[in-house]
Amino acid sequence: MPNAPAAGQALAVLGLLSRHTQPLPAASIARQLGLARSSTYHLLAVLQEHGFVVHLREERRYGLGIAAFELGSAYSRQTPLQRLARPLLTRLVDETRHNAHFAVLHGSDVLYLVEERAPRRPSLVTDVGVRLPAHLAASGLAMLAALPTAQVRALYPSRATFVQRHGVGPATPGQLRSVLTATRTRGYAVEHGTVTPDLASVASAVLDHGGHPVAAFALTYEDERVDPSTEAELAHATMTSALALSRRIGGVRGVTPARSAHLPPG
C-alpha cells in the first residue's frame, strides 16, 4: 500500500493481533512486523483511540478492542464470504455431480456455512450450522495444514484433545502431524469414513493474502464408487474453486501451502 503506508501498518497490527489467542506486548508487535517502536506505539495509540485496540496496562500488552468485534459482527451479518462461495459451490456440484460444502475453522471445529446437494446422492451430516471436529473432516484438515505450527499445537496440545466419531482418524498429536504432512505434500486433504462410514471427502483451503486459511471447499462421495484417479480429479475441482475465491478476496494461492505444522510427539 505505497500511497498509504500508515493505513497498511495499522491493518498489519490488527491482522497480527487477530492471529494470536493472547494480547501482545508492543515490543513483540514491532519485532514481528518489522516496525520501529515509536511507530508501533503511535499506531497502537490511534487504534486504541478508535476502539480497535485495548491496552491492558497491568500486563503491558495490547489486544483487540470492541470496535474490532463490531466489525467482525458486521461481517457476519453481511455474509460476504458465503455470497462469494455459493456460485462456486453450485458450479462444483454441476461439474462433479457430488455433494459440496463450504466451511470455516472455528477453534478446533469446522463450521459449515453453505451446502449444495447433488441429485440422488446420500444425505450428509454436514448441514449448514453443523460443527464437526476439524481433525476428522477433510475441510478441517485442509485448513489445519495451512496454519502456523504454534496455532496447531495450541489447538491440539495432547492426546486428550482428540475425539473420534467411528473409531478412525488421528487420535494423537503425532498421528495428526503425519496426516497434515501428507495433506501438504498431496496439495489437498482427504478423509475416508472418519465423519460418516462409507463416505469420503476431499477438500482444499481458501487462503488470504498472508497465506492464512479462511475457509475450505469440499466434495463428499460414496467411497466405494470413486477410484483414486477420480478422487484426484475431484480434489482438483476443489482446488480450482479455492483458488478462485482466494483471488476474489485478495489471496495469492488457493491450495494448502507447504508449510510446517509440526506437533509435539504423540
DRENPAKE-981218 format. One line per 3 residues: number of its first residue (from 1); for each residue z, y, x of C-alpha. Coordinates in Angstrom, 2 decimals. Example, Ala and Ser with C-alpha at 12.3 -4.5 7.8 and 13.67 -1.06 7.14 Angstrom:
REM DRENPAKE-981218
1	7.80,-4.50,12.30  7.14,-1.06,13.67
//
This chain:
REM DRENPAKE-981218
1	0.00,0.00,0.00  -1.16,2.60,2.57  -1.04,5.62,0.25
4	2.49,4.94,-1.00  4.49,3.27,1.77  7.87,4.16,0.24
7	6.90,2.53,-3.05  5.78,-0.60,-1.22  9.02,-0.71,0.73
10	11.12,-0.27,-2.42  9.27,-3.13,-4.09  9.78,-5.24,-0.97
13	13.54,-4.61,-1.20  13.61,-5.67,-4.85  11.50,-8.72,-4.10
16	13.82,-9.76,-1.27  16.95,-9.37,-3.42  15.32,-11.37,-6.23
19	14.70,-14.32,-3.91  18.35,-14.65,-2.90  21.15,-16.08,-5.01
22	23.73,-13.73,-3.45  23.75,-9.96,-2.71  22.74,-8.98,0.84
25	24.11,-6.53,3.43  21.90,-3.56,4.20  21.55,-4.73,7.81
28	20.17,-8.08,6.63  17.71,-6.36,4.29  16.49,-4.11,7.11
31	16.13,-7.04,9.50  14.28,-9.33,7.09  11.83,-6.59,6.04
34	11.41,-5.06,9.48  12.65,-1.65,8.32  14.69,0.97,10.13
37	18.31,1.03,8.97  18.08,4.70,8.00  15.02,4.00,5.84
40	16.73,0.99,4.29  19.81,2.97,3.28  17.59,5.68,1.82
43	15.62,3.15,-0.22  18.80,1.49,-1.44  20.27,4.85,-2.47
46	17.18,5.71,-4.54  17.08,2.26,-6.16  20.81,2.49,-6.88
49	20.37,5.91,-8.48  17.84,4.45,-10.90  19.87,1.34,-11.66
52	17.66,-1.20,-9.92  20.25,-1.93,-7.24  24.04,-2.08,-7.35
55	26.27,-1.53,-4.31  29.23,-3.91,-4.04  31.46,-1.71,-1.89
58	34.19,-4.27,-1.25  31.66,-6.79,0.02  29.40,-4.21,1.68
61	26.43,-5.84,0.02  23.61,-4.89,-2.36  22.40,-6.81,-5.39
64	20.02,-6.31,-8.30  21.13,-3.80,-10.93  20.90,-3.68,-14.70
67	17.53,-1.91,-14.63  16.05,-4.91,-12.83  17.46,-7.17,-15.54
70	16.00,-4.95,-18.27  12.63,-5.01,-16.52  12.76,-8.80,-16.40
73	13.71,-8.95,-20.07  10.78,-6.71,-20.98  8.51,-9.04,-19.03
76	9.85,-11.99,-21.02  9.24,-10.18,-24.30  5.65,-9.34,-23.40
79	4.98,-12.87,-22.07  2.03,-11.76,-19.91  2.13,-14.91,-17.79
82	1.73,-17.13,-20.86  -1.09,-14.93,-22.16  -2.97,-15.28,-18.89
85	-2.29,-19.01,-18.64  -3.24,-20.06,-22.16  -7.06,-19.79,-21.87
88	-6.94,-21.60,-18.54  -4.84,-24.34,-20.13  -7.27,-24.64,-23.02
91	-10.13,-25.00,-20.58  -8.20,-27.71,-18.72  -7.88,-29.73,-21.92
94	-11.52,-29.20,-22.86  -12.74,-30.31,-19.43  -10.40,-33.27,-18.85
97	-9.56,-34.40,-22.40  -5.92,-34.83,-21.38  -2.71,-33.06,-22.40
100	-1.95,-29.99,-20.31  1.13,-27.84,-19.93  2.28,-24.72,-18.12
103	5.83,-24.43,-16.79  8.09,-22.24,-14.67  11.00,-23.12,-12.43
106	14.43,-22.20,-13.82  17.12,-23.17,-11.35  16.71,-26.91,-10.77
109	14.87,-27.35,-14.09  11.32,-26.78,-15.22  10.94,-24.80,-18.43
112	7.76,-25.48,-20.40  6.16,-22.28,-21.73  2.74,-23.38,-23.03
115	1.34,-26.75,-24.02  -2.11,-27.79,-25.17  -2.59,-31.25,-26.71
118	-5.81,-33.20,-26.35  -7.15,-35.18,-29.34  -5.96,-38.79,-29.60
121	-3.63,-38.52,-26.64  0.02,-39.69,-26.61  2.71,-37.23,-27.68
124	4.84,-35.77,-24.90  8.46,-34.73,-24.41  7.26,-31.58,-22.63
127	7.09,-29.35,-25.68  7.42,-25.56,-25.45  11.02,-24.62,-24.62
130	11.94,-28.05,-23.27  13.69,-28.25,-19.90  13.46,-31.20,-17.53
133	14.84,-31.84,-14.03  12.36,-30.29,-11.60  12.52,-33.20,-9.14
136	11.23,-35.60,-11.80  8.32,-33.57,-13.21  5.04,-33.06,-11.38
139	5.08,-29.35,-12.24  8.59,-29.08,-10.79  7.65,-30.92,-7.60
142	4.63,-28.65,-7.11  6.87,-25.58,-7.25  9.71,-27.09,-5.20
145	7.25,-27.95,-2.43  6.34,-24.25,-2.19  9.92,-22.98,-1.95
148	11.65,-21.97,1.29  13.89,-24.54,2.94  17.14,-22.78,2.13
151	16.34,-22.42,-1.55  15.52,-26.10,-1.98  18.68,-27.02,-0.10
154	20.73,-24.77,-2.38  19.25,-26.42,-5.47  19.81,-29.96,-4.18
157	22.75,-29.91,-1.75  23.87,-33.52,-2.27  23.24,-36.82,-4.00
160	25.43,-35.70,-6.92  22.89,-33.03,-7.94  20.21,-35.60,-8.80
163	19.71,-37.11,-12.26  17.23,-39.74,-13.40  15.72,-40.49,-16.78
166	14.45,-44.04,-16.31  15.94,-45.16,-13.03  12.99,-43.92,-10.97
169	12.25,-40.82,-8.94  14.03,-39.19,-5.98  17.79,-39.70,-6.08
172	18.92,-38.19,-2.77  18.04,-35.12,-0.68  16.28,-37.39,1.82
175	14.12,-39.00,-0.86  13.21,-35.63,-2.28  12.32,-34.42,1.19
178	9.84,-37.28,1.52  8.31,-36.57,-1.88  7.88,-32.87,-1.10
181	6.34,-33.66,2.29  3.79,-35.91,0.58  3.16,-33.20,-2.02
184	2.39,-30.58,0.60  0.18,-32.99,2.55  -1.73,-34.02,-0.58
187	-2.06,-30.45,-1.85  -0.74,-31.22,-5.34  2.18,-33.01,-6.99
190	2.09,-36.31,-8.83  4.62,-38.39,-10.74  4.32,-41.83,-12.27
193	6.76,-42.71,-15.04  9.67,-40.56,-13.89  9.56,-38.45,-17.06
196	8.10,-40.95,-19.57  7.34,-44.62,-18.85  3.62,-45.47,-18.67
199	2.65,-41.79,-18.40  1.76,-39.94,-15.20  1.14,-36.29,-14.32
202	-0.50,-34.18,-11.65  0.34,-30.51,-11.09  -0.42,-27.51,-8.88
205	1.67,-24.41,-8.28  0.68,-20.83,-9.05  1.69,-18.59,-6.13
208	2.31,-14.86,-5.95  1.17,-12.60,-3.11  4.10,-13.73,-0.99
211	3.40,-17.42,-1.46  6.33,-17.87,-3.85  5.77,-20.29,-6.75
214	5.87,-18.55,-10.12  4.59,-21.36,-12.36  2.57,-24.59,-12.39
217	-0.28,-26.18,-14.32  -0.02,-29.91,-15.06  -2.03,-32.65,-16.75
220	-0.40,-35.75,-18.27  -2.23,-39.02,-18.95  -1.74,-42.72,-19.58
223	-1.10,-44.18,-16.15  -2.94,-47.47,-16.57  -6.14,-45.76,-17.75
226	-6.57,-43.47,-14.74  -7.59,-44.80,-11.31  -6.79,-42.97,-8.04
229	-10.18,-41.27,-7.78  -9.93,-39.94,-11.34  -6.37,-38.82,-10.66
232	-7.65,-36.79,-7.70  -10.26,-35.18,-9.96  -7.59,-34.25,-12.49
235	-5.47,-32.81,-9.70  -8.41,-30.72,-8.52  -8.72,-29.33,-12.05
238	-5.07,-28.18,-11.99  -5.60,-26.66,-8.55  -8.59,-24.69,-9.84
241	-6.54,-23.32,-12.76  -3.61,-22.48,-10.49  -5.88,-20.66,-8.05
244	-7.47,-18.66,-10.88  -4.10,-17.50,-12.20  -2.80,-16.79,-8.69
247	-5.73,-14.43,-8.17  -5.12,-12.75,-11.53  -1.51,-11.93,-10.62
250	-2.36,-10.82,-7.08  -1.67,-14.04,-5.22  -3.95,-15.28,-2.48
253	-3.52,-19.02,-2.94  -3.11,-21.32,-5.91  -2.17,-24.62,-4.32
256	1.00,-25.82,-2.71  1.10,-24.47,0.86  2.01,-26.49,3.94
259	5.48,-25.01,4.06  8.57,-26.80,5.26  11.10,-27.56,2.57
262	13.37,-29.83,4.56  16.60,-31.05,3.05  19.71,-32.46,4.67
265	19.62,-36.23,5.25  20.42,-38.22,2.14
//
